[in-house]
Structure formats: C-alpha cells, structure tokens
Amino acid sequence: MKLKCVSTPPLHKQTVTAVTWTPSNQIYAASDDKSISVWNVNGEIVNKCLVKLDEYVTDIDWLPQVGTQVASQFVISCTSGRFFILSQSGRVEKVSNTKHQGAIISIQWNNEGNAVATAGEDGSVKIHSSTGMLRSTLSRSKTPVYALAWSPNSDRLLYSQGRDLVIRSLKVDNKKTEWKAHDGFVMKVDWNPVNNKIVSCGEDCKYKVWDSYGRMLYQSETHEHVITSVRWNPGGNVFAVGSFNMLRLCDETGWSYNRDKPESGSLFGIAWSADGTNVAGAGGNGTVVLAQLVERRLSWKEINVELVRSPGEQGNQIRVIDVGKETAETLDFRERVVEMSLGYGHLAVVTATQCYLYNVHNWNTPHMFDLRYPVSFIKQSDRFFVMLNNMNGVQVHNYEGRHLCAPTFPGLRVECLSDRTMSIAVDVLAILNRMQPTKIHVFNIIGGRPIGTIEHSSQIIEIDVSRYSKSETRIVSFIDVNRDLYISLADGRNRPAKIATMVDTSEWNDASDMLTAVADGKLVTWIFPHAIYIDRDLLELGRMSRDSGVFGKNPYITGFYGPRITIRRADGALVTTSVSPYPPMLYNFVASARWEEAVRLCRFVKRQELWAALAAMSLHGRHLDTAEIALAAISEIDKLQYILYIKDIPSDEGRAAELALYKQKPNEAERILMQAAPPLVYRAIKMNIRLFRWERALELAVKNQTHVDTVLAYRQRFLQQNGRKETNVKFIQLEGKVEIDWDAIKKKKAAEKEKESRRAGRG
C-alpha cells in the first residue's frame, strides 16, 4: 500500500494554506491569493474561483457528515481573527460574533457538527456554536496555539502550547492533561475517533504517535525539513505526513509504507477523502497536491489480492493470485474501489455504488447489489459479513448479497468502530459501546436481536469473538485498558474471567476454538479456552507457550488460520509462525463425537497440552469414559477419582448434577436434581450438606417434608467435630422436636439409593 501523487494543473500563484474534502469527494482549497478553488477527485479544476475574499484564509474545515443530515457547509478562519461559515456554493451564511486578537491559526468542527473550536495567535482556544456564537474560552496563554483537535466523543479538546500538548475537558473544573511533545513548536495534531490515538508533528522535524493519556507510542527519526502537517485516515489504520516536497504514508503504529516527493514546497495542510482513498495537500508553492491510495494488498491462506489503480484513472483492477493452484485472475471495475476484504473463501469489493461478492472458486460471476451510501469498513465471518457506513449504520449480509439485519443500540457511533471494536462470528455480532467503553453488546445475526450485554469494570479497548463454526458455545474475548485479557460467554450471564496479563494482542483461530495472544513476552496459545468454565487447572495445563522476543515490541496478530499465525512487528515487518497442527484435528474428532479417535490422536502426539484439552472437552461433552482416560494420562489423580465417583451414580440427572458441581455451579446442580421426574430430593439435600450450605439443605428438607432428621444429624456431627455450639436460629428451633436416629437415617439413605438405581434401570 502506498500514496501515489497525481499531477494537477497549476492554478494558484501564491501559497495554498488549507484544503478540505466534501462528502461528494470534491476538494476545496484556500490560497493566499484570497480565493477558494474547487477540484474533483481526479485532480481536475471544477471552479477556479468559487469565492473571492477580502481576507487571507488560514484554515478550512468541512461540516462532518453525521447520520442523514446534509453536510453542505464549510468554515474558514482568517487572519483578521474572525471565521466564516459558507455554503457549498460559496455564499457566506454566518460570521463569528467575536474575534481573536490576531489571526486564527486553526479551526475545526467537532465530530457531531454542532460546535466549532478555534485557536489563534493570541494564545486562546475558544468554543463556538454552529452559528458562530461564542460559548466559552477554554484556554488563554502567551504562546500562539498552532494546532487543535477534538476527542472522539467531542467532550475534550487537544491543542498545542508551544512544545507541549494539552488535553482539556469541556466540563468545568476538570483537570487537564499536559506533556512535552516535541523539542520545537508543535505544528499540527490530529486525534482519530476510531483508534483513539493522537499524531503530532513539530519544528524538531519529527512526527509522533500518542495514546489518549499522552503516552508516546512511536517517534520518527529526524527528517531533513520541518514536518508541517499530519492527518489520520478516517478508518484510523494509516495517517499521512507532509513536509517540504514530501508526502509520507504511515501505519497507525508509526512505521512508514512509502514516501512520495511532490514538487509542492511545504505541505501546510493535509485532508483525507471521506472514503479514505485519496489525500489532498496544500502546497507552499501554490500547488494543490492530490495523492491516491494504491497497491493495497490482502492475503488469505494461499490467495493474494492486490488493488491496482493508475493515478488519475476512474476504474480499478484487482489482481488475484492463487499460489496453491498457480492461477491468476484480473477483475475490472468501472468505478473506484473504495473498500475490499478477503477471507473465509470470499472476496468482498465495494465501489461507490455497488458491492461485489466473489467466491474464491469462481471469479467470473459475482453476486452484486447496489449501495445507497458509501461503505467505510467490511468485516467477514464464515457465512456472513458486516458493512459500516455513517448513514444507515451496521448492515449484515450473507454472501449472496441478502440483507439480514441492522443491529443498533443507544449511543451507537458507527464512525468510531473498527476491526478491534467490532467482531462477527458465524451466528453472533459483538460491538463495543464507544460511549460506554465498559460494555460489549452482542447480537444474533439472524434478525439482529440482542442476546446479551457483557459489562466490565474497566475500559475495554479491543474485542474478538470465537469463530469456530462447529462450536455450540460462543465466547467473547477482550483486552481492557490495563492490558488484561478476559473471556466471557456471549450471552453475558457469567462474570468475565481473566486468563492473561500484560497482553499486546490476541486472536481466535478460524478452524477451532483456540485463542492465541502475545502476553508478558510470550506467545501463548490456549487450546480450549472454554476450560476456564470447567476447570481452571485444565486451562493452564492445556496451553502452549514460547518466547515472543522475535516479534519485537508492541506486535499485532493479523491472522490465525489453521496452525499458522501472522504477526505484524512494530517496524512493519510481517512474521509468520505456527503452532501444533493437532488441536484442529482434535476439534474435528470431538465435534463428530469420535472420542476413540481423539484418544488415539493424543496417544500418538504424547503432549500434556493436548491431553488436558481433551479432558476439558470430554467433561464439557459429558463423555466420562474419555475424561477418565485423559485425566489419567496427565496424572490428575484427584480429578480422576471424582470422575470415577460420578460414573458410579446410577441416574443421568445425578451425573449431570455432579458435573455441574465440578464446574463450580452448585445452583445449576441443584436445579438439575429438583427438575428430574420425580425430583431427586435426597441427592439435592445431601449435595448441599457436602457443600456446608446448611440452611439451604434444611429448607429443601422442610419444604419437601423429608430427611429433616438427616440434615439435623449431619449438622450435629459437624458441630461436634469442630467443637462448636449451634447458633443458627432455624436449627435451634428444631432441637428436641425431631428425633435423630442414625440407624433409621442409614436405612432411609439406603432406600433412596436403591430407589434411584431402580429408576435408572440398574436395580
């Protein structure tokens, strides 16, 4: 992937100070010749002089497209200290009612389009209404403020103050965050709503990437000239950097894809088109720089896809190379390709007006359907895919193009979603609530019905859903702001369980329910993460681990297909590694209930991790014979003895209840026993006695008018063994009223066991 500059005709004789894009992909450029010109996406002049001004324009910003509202206005800031709101045709709609003492250097709409922030030479930062009325002065200083940017939720403002960067809340009396960012004055900043990261540049000839707390994530080398502009792509996966005769494309982690050298002088401003495929730059020599994103590449298993576009051309081509079959295909499109995604045997390609769905086994006849609004993001699963656009939100389709659902919830902000905050599986869709980042909303794919909400105590920054198509249980994993990795059942009924700390990245496998993560300097792979809801010991025994030093600092897992893991290093290099190929085979055996073959596989491999995973799988599938063999193989004698005890229980309900108890679910175990026909009351009472849940045992005995003496007898023995006196009021009330005869109790116990055996057909 790289930015390729398109040659544009000379127009302005003086410096172009700022550029912006309209939702219809036109460029508005302001120049020191006091005019605003309009260009199309191919670098052709649409209007040489949209409006002639009496003032010098320092910055320009188009009203953001929010929902279905019409974004037909833009705002310009001037050296007079005022700003103007203009219509698309260039007519002045509003003028600010107050002005800065000196030029306004930077101006920006907030993400909702209902407020405008300005920063000026007088060192003040002001907030205005969408009609130009002054709301508040956020900051005053003696140092000119050259740059500002809104936070993703528009509740905070980031601005420069000399060499420092400052984040300040719009709420009264809130503390500000301030840190030294550069060794020279900060020239430009930008804050992306999708990844919540900040990029800045300064007179020290460097650009830097920060998180929202002011912690530096990346620092560039020192360039030859001052870095004059930076801007995030709307999708948040890349950003552009401008300097003297230089335009650079960088990954969100900071490393560079490519550098182009337009004859533009210093680039004083950069803007991305709404679809994220084009960049416009404001050249110091009067040039309007236009660059297109070309040579985007995708890969899935043996298939490689490359988007080919010659700068200035309307159409696109996609080259498809199947390495396994040694074949090549070329797909032609009449319109520009805006977005594409490859995975799960399908290629989804989106242009401005249509979506094309290709099967990797047939590149000749794609499914097609029309699009009303531009698509900003695509995410695929085994059977379905989801598309995002700012107009009608989240849209789920199948690979035949049929629309399935449009999940939504209060506070959903589509423009803030990304690959890390939304995940789709074969039957569920999980979305992180960016307005309340401690909540994950999970929806059923068919119909878009909510099936649960996962709540956490800390802010969540990354989510993922297990995508193994044969799994009956869907699990959501997430990483919180403390870099801890948690998993939770998709319905949200259980409490999230922590399985790792100091986690950089994680990913689910496509061919099994394996989960891998780079955690605490190691590459850790859990063969059966669901084991945490069965036996945490088996979870720890069933994990593979090795050193991750070869992946460097801050790696990111880009794919986990079969046994192959692809990791992007911080320097941009792709590293491929692998795990054992046997766990997916084990999953296939278990999914088909071929337990004997699963055991033979584990005996052949002779790895403790595989045996532990099989033990957890067999306990989950209630196949006790296999669990017995697997636990014996890993020498878990205490667990093995308990399984042998469970196997001797005559009734199915009794065995199911004991397995629920093994999983530390006593309430579920009791419910299983009491819902049996007829209810296994004695077994439920005895289970509560074993768990020292004395009050519940007594409650069941009294309610069912049976074995009250049994509960009192065991309670009395317990107190005597521990040298304690009775203090429970419920038991004190029954003292002397119920005769305790151990011989009678033993006979009743024997009768209950015989009755259960006859009921199960063992008598």
SVG drawing of the C-alpha trace seen along z (x, -y; Angstrom):
<svg xmlns="http://www.w3.org/2000/svg" viewBox="-44 -43 62 98">
<polyline fill="none" stroke="black" stroke-width="0.4" points="0.0,0.0 1.3,-3.5 0.3,-7.0 0.9,-8.0 0.7,-11.7 -1.4,-12.8 -0.2,-15.7 -2.5,-18.7 -2.6,-21.8 -1.1,-24.9 -3.7,-27.4 -2.8,-29.5 0.2,-31.7 0.5,-32.1 0.6,-29.6 -2.3,-27.2 -2.9,-27.4 -5.5,-24.8 -7.6,-22.1 -10.7,-20.1 -12.9,-17.4 -16.7,-17.4 -18.8,-14.3 -19.1,-14.1 -15.4,-13.8 -14.6,-17.3 -11.6,-19.3 -11.9,-22.9 -8.6,-24.7 -7.9,-28.1 -5.0,-30.3 -3.2,-33.4 -4.5,-35.0 -7.7,-35.3 -9.6,-32.8 -11.1,-29.3 -10.9,-26.8 -12.7,-23.5 -11.2,-20.3 -12.5,-16.9 -11.1,-13.6 -9.1,-13.2 -7.2,-16.4 -9.2,-18.5 -10.3,-22.0 -14.1,-22.3 -14.1,-26.0 -11.1,-28.3 -12.6,-30.8 -15.6,-29.7 -15.5,-32.9 -13.1,-35.9 -12.5,-37.0 -11.3,-40.3 -9.2,-38.4 -6.4,-35.8 -7.6,-32.3 -5.5,-30.3 -7.6,-27.1 -10.7,-25.4 -12.9,-22.5 -16.0,-20.9 -19.0,-20.1 -18.8,-16.4 -21.4,-14.0 -23.4,-12.7 -26.3,-10.3 -28.6,-11.6 -28.1,-15.3 -27.0,-17.2 -23.3,-18.4 -23.3,-21.3 -21.3,-23.9 -17.7,-24.6 -15.9,-27.0 -12.9,-29.2 -10.6,-31.0 -9.0,-34.3 -6.0,-36.5 -8.5,-39.1 -9.4,-36.8 -12.8,-36.0 -14.2,-32.9 -16.9,-32.5 -19.4,-29.7 -20.0,-29.4 -22.5,-27.3 -21.3,-24.8 -21.8,-27.5 -19.5,-29.9 -22.2,-32.2 -21.4,-33.5 -24.0,-32.0 -22.7,-33.1 -19.9,-35.2 -18.4,-34.8 -19.7,-37.3 -16.3,-37.7 -12.8,-37.5 -9.3,-36.6 -6.7,-39.3 -4.7,-38.3 -5.1,-35.6 -7.0,-32.3 -4.4,-29.7 -6.5,-26.5 -10.3,-25.8 -12.2,-22.5 -15.8,-21.3 -16.5,-18.8 -17.4,-15.3 -21.2,-16.0 -21.1,-19.2 -22.7,-21.3 -19.6,-23.2 -16.5,-24.9 -13.2,-25.2 -10.7,-27.9 -7.1,-28.6 -5.1,-31.7 -2.0,-33.8 -3.3,-35.4 -2.8,-32.1 -6.5,-31.5 -8.7,-28.5 -12.4,-29.2 -15.5,-27.1 -18.3,-28.5 -21.8,-27.3 -22.6,-26.1 -24.0,-29.5 -20.8,-31.3 -21.8,-32.4 -19.0,-32.3 -19.7,-29.6 -16.5,-29.7 -12.8,-30.4 -11.2,-27.2 -7.6,-28.4 -5.5,-31.6 -1.7,-31.7 1.1,-33.9 2.1,-31.3 0.4,-31.1 -1.7,-27.9 -0.9,-26.4 -3.0,-23.2 -6.1,-21.7 -8.2,-18.6 -11.4,-17.2 -11.6,-14.0 -13.6,-11.1 -16.6,-11.9 -16.2,-15.7 -16.0,-16.1 -12.4,-17.1 -10.1,-19.3 -6.5,-18.7 -4.3,-21.7 -0.7,-22.8 1.0,-25.2 4.5,-25.8 6.3,-22.5 3.6,-21.0 0.3,-19.2 -2.7,-19.8 -5.9,-17.8 -8.7,-19.7 -12.2,-18.7 -15.1,-21.0 -16.6,-20.4 -16.0,-22.9 -13.2,-22.3 -11.9,-19.2 -8.1,-18.7 -6.1,-19.0 -3.5,-16.6 -0.3,-18.3 3.0,-16.9 6.1,-17.9 5.6,-16.6 8.4,-18.0 11.7,-19.8 10.3,-22.6 6.9,-24.2 4.1,-21.7 2.8,-22.4 -0.2,-20.1 -2.1,-17.5 -4.9,-15.1 -7.0,-12.8 -8.6,-9.7 -12.1,-8.6 -11.6,-5.0 -8.3,-4.0 -8.4,-6.9 -4.7,-7.7 -3.1,-11.1 -0.5,-12.0 1.6,-15.2 4.4,-16.9 6.8,-19.8 9.7,-22.0 12.0,-19.3 11.4,-17.6 9.7,-14.6 6.2,-13.1 5.0,-11.1 2.1,-8.9 0.5,-9.1 -2.3,-7.4 -5.2,-9.4 -3.3,-9.6 -0.2,-11.3 2.0,-8.2 4.2,-8.1 3.7,-5.0 6.1,-5.9 8.7,-8.6 10.0,-9.0 13.6,-9.7 14.6,-13.3 13.7,-14.4 15.6,-16.9 12.9,-19.5 10.2,-20.6 7.2,-18.3 4.4,-20.8 1.2,-18.6 -0.2,-15.2 -3.7,-13.7 -5.3,-10.4 -7.2,-8.4 -10.9,-8.2 -10.5,-4.4 -7.7,-5.0 -5.4,-2.4 -2.9,-4.8 -2.0,-8.5 -0.3,-10.9 2.7,-13.1 3.6,-16.3 6.8,-18.2 8.8,-20.2 8.4,-18.3 7.4,-15.2 4.3,-13.2 4.6,-10.1 2.1,-7.3 2.4,-5.6 0.8,-2.8 -1.2,-3.6 1.7,-2.2 4.1,-4.7 6.2,-2.8 6.2,-4.1 4.6,-2.4 6.1,-4.8 7.3,-8.3 6.5,-10.4 8.1,-13.7 5.7,-16.1 7.0,-19.5 4.8,-21.4 7.0,-23.2 5.9,-22.7 2.6,-21.0 0.7,-23.3 -2.4,-21.1 -3.5,-17.6 -7.0,-16.2 -8.4,-12.7 -11.5,-12.0 -14.4,-10.5 -13.8,-7.1 -10.2,-7.1 -8.8,-6.5 -7.4,-10.0 -5.3,-12.7 -5.2,-16.4 -2.4,-18.6 -1.9,-22.4 1.4,-23.3 3.5,-26.2 4.3,-27.0 0.5,-27.2 0.1,-23.6 -2.9,-21.5 -1.4,-18.1 -3.6,-15.1 -2.5,-11.6 -4.3,-8.3 -4.0,-5.2 -2.8,-2.4 -1.4,1.1 -3.5,2.3 -2.8,5.9 -4.8,8.6 -4.0,12.3 -5.9,15.3 -4.4,18.7 -2.9,19.3 -4.7,16.4 -3.2,12.9 -5.2,9.9 -3.8,6.6 -5.7,3.4 -4.2,1.8 -5.0,-1.7 -3.2,-4.2 -3.3,-7.7 -6.0,-9.8 -7.9,-6.8 -11.6,-6.3 -11.6,-2.5 -9.8,0.1 -8.4,3.5 -7.9,6.2 -5.2,8.9 -5.9,12.3 -3.2,14.8 -3.9,18.3 -0.5,19.6 -1.8,23.1 -3.4,23.6 -0.8,21.4 -3.5,19.3 -4.0,15.6 -7.2,13.5 -7.8,9.9 -11.1,8.3 -12.1,5.0 -14.3,2.3 -15.8,-0.8 -15.7,-2.8 -13.1,-3.3 -12.8,-0.6 -13.4,-2.1 -13.0,0.9 -12.3,4.6 -12.0,7.6 -10.8,11.2 -11.4,14.2 -13.4,17.4 -13.4,18.2 -14.9,14.9 -13.7,11.6 -16.0,8.6 -15.3,5.5 -17.1,2.2 -17.2,-0.7 -19.1,-4.0 -22.4,-2.5 -22.1,1.3 -20.9,4.3 -19.4,7.3 -19.1,10.7 -16.8,13.3 -16.3,16.9 -12.6,17.9 -13.6,20.9 -15.4,18.8 -14.1,15.3 -16.4,14.9 -19.9,14.5 -20.0,12.4 -23.1,11.6 -23.8,7.9 -26.1,5.4 -26.5,1.6 -25.4,-0.6 -27.1,-3.8 -24.3,-5.2 -20.5,-4.8 -19.1,-2.0 -16.2,-2.7 -15.4,0.8 -16.0,4.5 -15.7,7.5 -16.2,11.1 -17.1,14.4 -17.7,17.9 -21.2,17.3 -21.9,13.5 -20.2,10.2 -20.9,6.8 -20.5,3.4 -20.4,0.0 -21.5,-3.4 -22.2,-6.6 -25.7,-6.9 -27.5,-3.7 -25.1,-2.2 -24.2,1.5 -25.5,3.7 -25.2,7.5 -25.4,9.5 -24.8,13.1 -22.5,13.9 -25.4,14.0 -26.0,10.3 -29.2,10.7 -29.6,8.2 -30.1,9.9 -30.2,7.3 -29.1,3.9 -28.2,4.2 -28.2,1.0 -28.3,-0.3 -28.5,-3.7 -25.2,-5.6 -24.0,-3.5 -21.4,-5.5 -20.5,-3.8 -17.7,-6.2 -15.8,-5.0 -16.0,-1.3 -13.0,0.7 -11.6,4.2 -10.7,4.0 -14.0,2.8 -16.4,5.0 -16.2,8.7 -18.5,11.1 -18.8,14.9 -21.0,17.5 -24.0,16.6 -23.3,13.5 -22.0,10.0 -20.3,8.2 -19.9,4.4 -18.0,2.3 -20.0,-0.7 -17.6,-3.6 -19.8,-5.9 -19.7,-3.5 -16.4,-1.5 -17.1,0.9 -19.9,2.6 -20.0,5.0 -23.3,5.5 -23.9,9.0 -26.5,9.6 -27.9,12.6 -27.1,12.4 -30.5,13.7 -32.8,10.8 -30.3,8.6 -31.9,9.5 -29.8,8.6 -28.7,11.7 -26.7,10.2 -24.5,7.4 -21.1,8.0 -20.1,5.5 -16.6,4.9 -15.2,2.8 -12.5,1.1 -12.5,-0.5 -12.3,2.1 -10.0,1.3 -10.2,4.5 -12.7,7.3 -12.9,10.5 -15.4,13.4 -14.6,17.1 -15.4,18.0 -15.3,21.8 -18.4,22.7 -19.0,26.1 -18.8,24.7 -22.1,24.7 -20.7,22.0 -19.7,18.6 -17.0,16.8 -16.1,13.1 -12.5,12.2 -11.5,8.6 -8.5,6.6 -9.0,3.8 -7.1,0.6 -4.8,2.4 -3.8,4.8 -5.5,7.8 -7.2,10.5 -10.6,11.6 -13.1,14.1 -16.9,14.2 -19.8,16.2 -21.5,14.2 -24.8,14.0 -23.1,12.1 -24.7,14.2 -21.4,15.1 -18.7,12.8 -15.8,12.2 -12.8,14.4 -9.2,13.1 -6.8,15.5 -3.7,13.4 -2.0,10.1 0.3,7.7 -1.3,8.6 -0.3,6.8 -2.6,8.6 -4.9,11.7 -6.7,13.6 -9.1,16.5 -8.4,19.4 -10.7,19.9 -10.6,23.7 -11.0,24.3 -11.7,22.5 -8.0,21.9 -7.1,18.5 -3.6,17.1 -2.0,13.9 1.3,12.2 1.4,11.8 4.2,10.9 6.9,11.6 5.5,14.9 3.3,16.3 0.6,18.2 -2.0,20.4 -4.9,21.8 -6.2,25.0 -9.6,25.0 -10.3,21.6 -13.8,22.7 -12.0,24.9 -12.0,21.9 -15.7,22.6 -15.0,26.3 -11.7,26.4 -9.1,23.6 -6.3,26.1 -7.1,27.8 -7.0,24.4 -3.5,23.8 -2.4,27.3 -3.9,27.0 -1.9,24.0 1.2,23.8 3.8,21.1 7.1,19.9 9.2,16.8 8.0,13.9 11.2,11.9 11.4,12.4 8.2,10.4 9.7,7.3 7.9,4.6 4.1,4.0 3.4,6.7 -0.1,7.2 -1.6,10.5 -3.1,10.0 -4.3,13.6 -4.6,17.1 -5.6,19.5 -5.2,23.2 -1.8,23.7 -0.4,20.5 -0.1,17.2 0.8,14.0 2.2,11.1 2.9,7.6 6.0,6.2 6.3,2.6 8.6,1.9 6.0,3.1 7.6,6.5 5.3,9.5 6.4,12.5 4.8,15.9 5.0,18.6 3.0,21.8 1.6,23.8 0.9,27.5 -1.4,28.7 -3.0,31.4 -5.5,29.3 -7.7,28.5 -7.8,32.3 -8.8,32.9 -11.6,30.4 -12.9,32.2 -12.9,35.5 -14.8,34.1 -17.3,32.2 -18.1,35.5 -18.3,37.4 -15.4,39.6 -14.0,39.9 -11.9,43.1 -10.1,41.4 -9.5,38.3 -7.9,40.6 -5.7,42.3 -4.6,38.9 -3.5,37.8 -1.7,41.1 0.2,40.6 1.2,37.0 2.0,37.6 1.7,33.9 0.3,32.9 -1.4,29.8 -3.5,32.0 -4.5,34.4 -5.6,31.6 -7.6,30.1 -9.3,33.4 -10.1,33.8 -11.8,30.4 -13.6,31.2 -14.9,34.5 -16.1,33.1 -17.9,30.3 -19.4,33.0 -20.2,35.3 -18.2,38.2 -16.9,39.5 -15.0,42.5 -12.8,40.2 -12.4,37.8 -11.2,40.7 -8.5,41.7 -7.4,38.1 -7.1,37.3 -5.2,40.5 -2.7,39.5 -1.9,36.2 -1.8,37.7 -4.6,35.6 -5.5,38.3 -7.9,36.3 -10.0,35.3 -9.8,38.8 -11.2,40.2 -14.1,37.7 -14.9,38.8 -14.9,42.4 -17.3,41.4 -19.6,39.7 -19.6,42.7 -21.0,44.8 -24.0,42.6 -27.0,44.5 -29.2,41.7 -28.4,39.4 -29.6,36.4 -27.3,37.3 -24.3,37.5 -25.2,34.2 -25.6,32.5 -22.2,33.7 -20.6,32.5 -22.2,29.1 -20.8,29.2 -17.3,30.0 -17.7,26.8 -18.4,24.9 -22.1,24.3 -23.9,25.6 -27.2,23.8 -27.3,25.3 -26.6,28.7 -29.4,28.4 -31.8,27.2 -30.9,30.3 -31.8,32.6 -35.0,30.9 -36.3,30.8 -35.8,34.5 -39.0,36.6 -39.5,37.5 -37.2,34.9 -34.1,36.3 -34.7,34.5 -32.4,36.6 -29.5,36.2 -30.1,32.4 -30.2,32.2 -27.0,34.3 -25.2,32.2 -26.0,29.0 -24.8,30.8 -21.5,31.7 -21.1,28.0 -21.9,26.9 -24.9,25.0 -26.8,25.9 -29.7,23.5 -30.5,24.5 -30.3,28.2 -32.8,27.6 -35.0,25.5 -35.3,28.3 -35.9,30.9 -38.7,28.9 -40.3,27.9 -40.4,31.5 -41.2,32.9 -38.4,35.5 -34.9,36.1 -35.2,33.3 -33.6,35.6 -30.8,36.3 -29.9,32.7 -30.1,32.2 -27.9,35.3 -25.2,34.2 -25.3,30.7 -24.9,32.0 -22.0,34.2 -20.3,31.2 -20.6,29.0 -19.3,31.8 -16.2,32.4 -15.4,28.8 -16.1,28.1 -18.7,25.5 -22.2,24.8 -25.4,24.2 -26.0,20.5 -28.3,20.8 -31.9,19.9 -33.5,22.2 -31.7,25.2 -32.2,24.2 -36.0,24.1 -35.9,27.7 -33.8,29.0 -35.8,31.6 -38.6,31.6 -37.1,34.1 -35.7,37.4 -32.2,38.2 -31.7,41.9 -28.6,42.8 -29.8,46.3 -33.1,45.0 -31.2,42.4 -28.9,45.0 -31.9,47.2 -33.5,44.2 -30.3,43.4 -30.0,47.0 -33.7,46.9 -33.1,43.7 -30.1,45.2 -32.0,48.3 -34.9,46.3 -32.6,44.2 -30.9,47.4 -34.3,48.9 -35.4,45.6 -32.2,45.7 -32.7,49.4 -29.8,50.6 -31.8,52.3"/>
</svg>
